[in-house]
Amino acid sequence: MTAPAKSGAGKVRSARVQDLDRVAALWGAITAHHAQLDPLFTMRRDADAELRELLSAMLRDRDAEILVYDVDGDIPGMCIVRIDRAPPILEEVERAEITDLGVRASLRRRGIGRELVAEALRWIAASGVSRVEVQVAHGNVEGQAFWRAAGFGDFMDVLHKRL
């Protein structure tokens, strides 16, 4: 499962157990970026072990895929995708969700994110699922522009209230 990036420097592939520390570090950086947008995204200081366990569980889950962009063993980008199943009261009972996508800040705007998403969409299609969702923070202007340029559009508004 490889796809050359337009930058020509690396390839998209499925994550392996030996990648988990680097993927966890990148996921932490992505979360820190989002925490700047809204404190709701602030990661607990003691979350490292749980983060690694979540990633390990995803590697074992046939309905999840962690994709990485590999440049000679360095992993500057990652994408997490999963398939969700709804109760059988709806006609469409399966959907995919790209839950996380991130590229190291110094390597953004080089096509790495687009290549990761393209591979995620191929994985979803091969799974037989015909719809994919992403959630993007309202204040994430860069993320909103990226996903809209990739063909994603409005579906639901997620409203919240602090008590």
N, C-alpha and C positions, 0 to 999 in steps of 0.2 A: 504494500500500500504506500507507494511513494508518488510524489508529484513534484517536479522541479519548480522552484519559485522563480518568479520573473527576475529576481535579483541574481539568480544563477549560482548563489553561494551555498545553498543547502537543499534539504528535501523534507517533505512532510512524511511522518511515519507514526505508527502506533507507539505509545509510550510503553516502556518496559520497566520491570521492578527496579533495575539499576538507575533509572531516570528519576525516581520519586523525589529524592532530595532536591534536585534541580527544578523539577516541576513545582514542588512545594514552595521553594524560594520565589519562583516566578508568580505563583498564585498569591503569595504574600505581598509581593510588589503590586500586583493588580489590585488587591484589596486596599492597600495603602493609598493607591491612586484614587480609588473610589471614596475612601474616608475623607479625602480633601474636598470632595463634592458634597458629602453629607456625613456627619458623625455616626449615623446609623450603621455605616459600613465599617466602623472601627473594629479591628480584630483584637480579641483578647491577647494579652501578652503571653499567656501560657498555652496558646492554641497550637503550637508547633506539632506536638505528638498527635493530637486529634486530626490535624490537617493531613499528616502523613497517613494516618489510618483511613481517613475518608478516601484518599487517593488509592490506597491499597485495595479497599473494598470496590472502588470503581473498576480497577483492573480485573477483578474477578467477576464483575457483573456483565452478563452477556447483553444487557440493554443499555450499556454505557460504553463510551469510547473516549480515551484521552489521546489526543493527537498532539504531537510536538513537531516543531520545526527544528531540524538538526543540522548544525553547521559544524562538521568535524567533531562531534561530541559535545559541542556547546548547544544549549537549548535557549534561544532567545524568544521563542514564541510557543504558546500552547492554546489548545481549544478543548473544552469538555462538552460532550454531547450525550444526551440520554433519551431513551424512549419512555414515554409515560402512557399508561393505559387508564382510560376513564371507565366508570361503571357502564355496563352494557345497555343503559337506557338511551344512549345516543347512537345515531347511525355511525358516526366516526368515533371509534373507541381508542385509537392510537394517535399520538402526536409525538413529535420529537421536540426537544428543546436544547438549544445551544446555551448552556448555563454560564460558561465562562470563556472568554477569549482575551488573550493579552499578548502583547509584544513588548519586549524591553524598549523603554523610551528612546534610547539612542538608535534603534533600528526601525522605528516606525516609518510609515509612508514609503516602504520599499517593496510592498506586495506580499509580505509574509502573512499578514492577517487575511488577505484575500485568498491566499493559497490554503491556509488552514480551514477557512470557511468552505472553500470549494471541496476539499476532501471530506469535511464533515457532511456536506450535502450529498456527496457520493455515498458515504457510509449509510446515511439515512435512507436514501433511495434504495440501496441494496437490501436494507432491512424491510422494505415493503411499506414504509410509512410515507404518506404523501403530503404531510404538513409539518412545518417546523416553526417554532416560536423563539423569540429572544426577548429578554427583558432588559431595557436600557434605562438607566436613571434619567429622570427628566432633565436634570442639570448637566448631564454628560453630553455637551454639544458635539464634541469630537466623535463619541460613540454613536450618537443619533445620526450624524452625517454618514458615518461608515456604513451602518446597517441600512439606511435608506438607499445609499448608492449601490448596495448589494441586492436591492429589490425588495426589501422588507418594508411593510407599511403598517399603519395603525390598525389595531385589532381591539384591544381593551384598555381602558384606563384603570390603573391600580391606584386607589385612593387609600390614604392612611391617616390615622389620628393618634397623637400621643395622649396618653391618659396620665 
